[in-house]
Amino acid sequence: MDFTDFTEADKEKIVSDMCRMIQCRTVSNIDDSLVDWDEFEKFRTLLKEIFPNIYSVCEFFRVGKSGIVHKIKGTDPDANHAVVLMAHYDVVPAEKEKWTFEPFAGDLVDGYIRGRGTMDTKGTLCACLEAVEIGLKAGWKPKQNLYLCFSGEEEINGDSCKNIVEWFEKQGITVDFVLDEGGAIVENVFPGVSKRCAMVGTAEKGSVYMDIEIKGNAGHASAPPKHSALGLASKVICQIEKKACPAELTMPVRQLFKIMSKNNKNPFLKFLFGSLWLTKPLVKLASSLMGGELNALLHTTCAVTMCQGSQAYNVLPSSAVIGLNLRLLGSDTVEKSRARIEKIARKAVGKKADVTIRMVSENNPSIESQTKCQQWEVLERVINKTWPEILVSPYLMMACSDSRHYCKITDKVYRFSGMFMSKEDRAMIHGVDERIRVETLIETVKFYSNLLVEI
């Protein structure tokens, strides 16, 4: 069955539905009192209105604070196996004064649907639901039980997706395939490779938010000590940035390098990334010297993002606090990273001050999902059907997503947004003037429609 030949009415509905989704101001916040929960309810009510075919056949569940689960029963009699298509419907705040249009306009201008959430991730959520809605209307039914799972707390690392995974566990449901946001169709991101590539995240780095507090002597700034608390904090920062973690080649990165070397037009890069048995030391050295994305692919990274001292110019701070964001790679763990940072900090300040480490949030790197399995083959086939002659490659996702929670119950979690993203598009995620091309959205619906036929 092929239901990707959309009518003009289908396309108009997709655009209209997306615009209305964007007009729901579903901005999440760690502080519940700052969340407009009416907007979240408005969004959930909207889904019931614009997807009548889905809601007429699905079992609907509310899970956790903002999780919503739609179960569409499959034709396979084994009801304990499931496919999960997921996204999140919360968005990050938008600084209105920096935008050239209303952040929640949800309008159509010059072929773009404009507003916060178009790329992250109401675009994929809309495309997924539109494909299912059109499929049901055409008489399609899933083979396995299909679960459409959406959280409203992804942007704040909330518990709703975790609650959904726990719900699957309690129900005794085996999840065979999970597709979430993450990778995309990209071009010109790997030197020497001219073809577009579908980057499918098969693992993601861990993330740690950590505070280092250094206590010093308070007093008047007119008679400062040799090193104030903030001065000692600066020494700690310098040492943290100086001491890089050792490089590690994880399996997703090895697979990425192998595919990119095979398709590389630059003889040197073809050899460099295709002969890691020989060139691994050189690749590791280059990543450290070049920094940026290549460095992040091969290292645990530590970014110093905050530093706080006194609130007045003439007052010595009694303590200084450094805020860190670590992205953990491969075999690194929260425990190892904490011990490493504490050792660096204590050595930097010596006996001159007390050092306290506080973990604000923490999660270890995800497991690596399988690529030698039927599920990966299906995904690769669907991508090639939607975008012919495109490269498909595993890669390591450096950001965190809700999908990491599913790694607790399955090793077939794939992070792919199902859309083309230019460098400009990627910069709009969490950025200014976020928008999506209508053609991109329609193409994403086609991707999900092709996927539905296979799963």
Secondary structure, 3 states (H helix, E strand, C coil): CCCCCCCHHHHHHHHHHHHHHHCCCCECCCCHHHCCHHHHHHHHHHHHHHCHHHHHHCEEEEECCCEEEEEECCCCCCCCEEEEEEEECCECCCCHHHCCCCCCCCEEECCEEECCCCCCCHHHHHHHHHHHHHHHHCCCCCCCEEEEEEECCHHHCCCHHHHHHHHHHHHCCEEEEEEEEEEEEECCCCCCCCCCEEEEEEEECEEEEEEEEEECCCEECCCCCCCCHHHHHHHHHHHHHHCCCCCCCCHHHHHHHHHHHHCCCCHHHHHHHHCHHHHHHHHHHHHHHHCHHHHHHHCCEEEEEEEECCCCCCEECCEEEEEEEEEECCCCCHHHHHHHHHHHHHHHHCCCCEEEEEEEEEECCCCCCCCCCHHHHHHHHHHHHHCCCCEEEEEEECCCCHHHHHHHCCCCEEEEEEEECCHHHHHHCCCCCCEEEHHHHHHHHHHHHHHHHHC
